[in-house]
């Protein structure tokens, strides 16, 4: 019998899950880059003064840059220790930068 009335079979593999995440996240990467750039520009604008000597724009970029460096260092250490990577990891950088600026 080729047709079962109440029985459905769906194929589910880890590869299918990875492909699903990749297709959804890779489409949003330009938006994430734009969002991180806007957060960086916002922090530079808010913390800066319109004075050539006392401006703090570089301080705000150093703060955002330290979040990037911390993310890369933690990713490197996790890879060294053998932790599995997820396709959702690029989303974490956006959250960390947003919390760091706040």
N, C-alpha and C positions, 0 to 999 in steps of 0.2 A: 504494500500500500504506500503510494508516494505522498499522500496527503493525510496528515494527522490533524484532527480538529482542534485539540487542546495542547499540542506539543510543538514548541518552537525551539530551534537550535540557533544560537548565535556564537560566532567565533570571537574569542577574546584572548588576546595575547599581550605581552608586554610591548611588543613592537607596535601593535595597533595603538596602544596608549601613548607611546612616544611619538608616533606620527600625528596623532590627534593634537597633542600638546604643541609639537613643532609647527603645525599648520596654523594654529591659533596664535601662538606667541610670536612667531617670526613676522606675522602680518602687523603686529603691534610694536615691533622694535623701533620703527621711525617715530612713532608717537611717544614711546618711552624716552628716546633720545631728546626729542623736542621738550618733553616735560622736565627732564633733568636739566636741560639748558635753561629753561625758563625759571626753574627753582634757583639755579646758580645766579642768573641775572637778577632775579628778585632779591636774593640775599645781598648781592653786591650793591644794588640800588638802596636797599633799606639801611644797611650799616654804613654806607658811605656819607661823607660830608662833601659839600661842594667847595672844597679848599684844596689847593695843589699840594700842600704839605701834610695836612692832617686827614687825608682821605684814608679810608679803611677798606677799600675795594679788594686789595690784595689779601687782607685778613679774611674776608668772607670767602674768597676763592681758595685760600689755604684751608679753611674749615671744611668746605665741600670736598676739596682734594684729599683731606685726611680720611673722610668717609670712604672715598674710592680706594685709597691705599689699604684701609682696614678690610674692606670687602675682598680685595685681591689677596691680601695676606691670609685671611681666613679660608679662602678658597684653595690657596696653595697648601696650607697646612692640612686641610681636610683631604685633599688629594694625596698628600704624602702619607697620611695615616690610613688611607684606603677606604674612606667613606664614599658611598655612591653619590653621584651627582644627579640632580633632577633638572628637568627642563623648566621648572618654575624658578630656578635660581636667579635668572636675570630680573625677575620682578622684585627680588629682595633689595637690590641696589636702589631702586626707586623709593622703596619704603624707608630705607636707611637714610637716604639723602633728605627725604621729606622730614623725617623725625630729627635729623641732625640740624637742619636749618631752623626748625621750630625751637 
